[in-house]
Amino acid sequence: MPMLRYKDRIRLTPKERAAFAELPVEGVAAPTTVAEYNAALESAADVWSAGDSAEEQLAALLARDQMLVESPQPVCEDGTPLAVSPSAEDRTDELRGA
């Protein structure tokens, strides 16, 4: 099961929490927001980017590739933006003929 996400809040799986515990950054707790998640990955990528080996450079690229979009726009399976219908409250006046 992948990470759970609601808006900018996340909940990591036990496997993902274990992976975060292995990052080369001290004092990083398992993130609970997209910003914390991205900051932890960026910090780890900075450490790996400073390394000399190809493996460290690759790890930095992979960490940055795993970063999340801050506020994703819902999209359909074909990638087109998902049209969000107005809420019931917004349509009340419309239904009353106002």
C-alpha positions as CSV (number, residue, x, y, z in Angstrom):
1,M,0.0,0.0,0.0
2,P,1.4,3.4,-0.9
3,M,1.6,6.5,1.2
4,L,-1.8,8.1,2.1
5,R,-2.3,11.7,1.1
6,Y,-5.0,14.3,1.8
7,K,-4.2,17.7,0.4
8,D,-0.8,18.6,1.9
9,R,-0.9,16.0,4.7
10,I,0.7,12.5,4.3
11,R,0.9,9.3,6.2
12,L,3.8,7.0,5.4
13,T,3.7,3.2,5.4
14,P,5.9,1.4,7.8
15,K,8.3,0.6,5.0
16,E,8.5,4.3,4.0
17,R,9.1,5.3,7.6
18,A,11.9,2.8,7.8
19,A,13.4,4.3,4.6
20,F,13.3,7.8,6.0
21,A,15.1,6.6,9.2
22,E,18.0,5.6,6.9
23,L,18.4,9.0,5.3
24,P,21.9,10.6,5.9
25,V,20.3,13.5,7.8
26,E,20.3,13.7,11.6
27,G,17.1,14.5,13.5
28,V,14.7,13.9,10.7
29,A,11.4,12.4,11.9
30,A,9.0,10.7,9.6
31,P,7.3,13.6,7.8
32,T,3.6,14.3,8.1
33,T,3.3,17.0,5.4
34,V,4.4,17.4,1.8
35,A,6.7,20.2,2.8
36,E,8.5,18.1,5.5
37,Y,8.7,15.1,3.1
38,N,10.3,17.3,0.4
39,A,12.6,19.0,2.8
40,A,13.9,15.7,4.1
41,L,14.6,14.4,0.6
42,E,16.3,17.7,-0.4
43,S,18.5,17.6,2.7
44,A,19.5,14.0,1.9
45,A,20.1,14.9,-1.8
46,D,22.4,17.8,-0.7
47,V,24.5,15.3,1.3
48,W,24.7,12.8,-1.5
49,S,25.4,15.5,-4.1
50,A,28.5,16.5,-2.2
51,G,29.8,13.0,-2.6
52,D,32.4,11.9,-5.2
53,S,31.0,8.6,-6.3
54,A,28.5,7.9,-9.1
55,E,26.3,6.1,-6.6
56,E,26.0,9.2,-4.4
57,Q,25.2,11.4,-7.4
58,L,22.5,8.9,-8.5
59,A,21.1,8.7,-5.0
60,A,20.8,12.5,-5.0
61,L,19.0,12.5,-8.4
62,L,16.6,9.7,-7.2
63,A,15.8,11.5,-4.0
64,R,14.9,14.7,-5.9
65,D,12.8,12.6,-8.3
66,Q,10.7,11.3,-5.4
67,M,9.7,14.8,-4.2
68,L,6.0,15.5,-4.2
69,V,4.1,18.3,-5.9
70,E,2.9,20.7,-3.2
71,S,-0.7,21.1,-4.3
72,P,-1.6,18.6,-7.0
73,Q,-4.4,19.4,-9.4
74,P,-6.7,16.4,-9.8
75,V,-6.4,14.9,-13.3
76,C,-8.2,12.2,-15.2
77,E,-6.4,9.0,-16.3
78,D,-5.6,10.6,-19.7
79,G,-3.9,13.5,-17.9
80,T,-6.5,16.2,-18.6
81,P,-7.5,18.4,-15.6
82,L,-10.4,17.1,-13.6
83,A,-13.4,19.4,-13.7
84,V,-14.6,20.0,-10.1
85,S,-18.3,20.7,-9.8
86,P,-19.4,23.5,-7.6
87,S,-20.5,22.5,-4.1
88,A,-24.1,22.1,-3.2
89,E,-24.0,25.5,-1.3
90,D,-22.7,27.2,-4.4
91,R,-25.6,25.8,-6.5
92,T,-28.4,26.7,-4.0
93,D,-28.8,30.2,-5.5
94,E,-28.6,28.8,-9.0
95,L,-31.4,26.3,-8.2
96,R,-33.6,29.0,-6.7
97,G,-33.3,31.1,-9.8
98,A,-31.3,33.9,-8.3
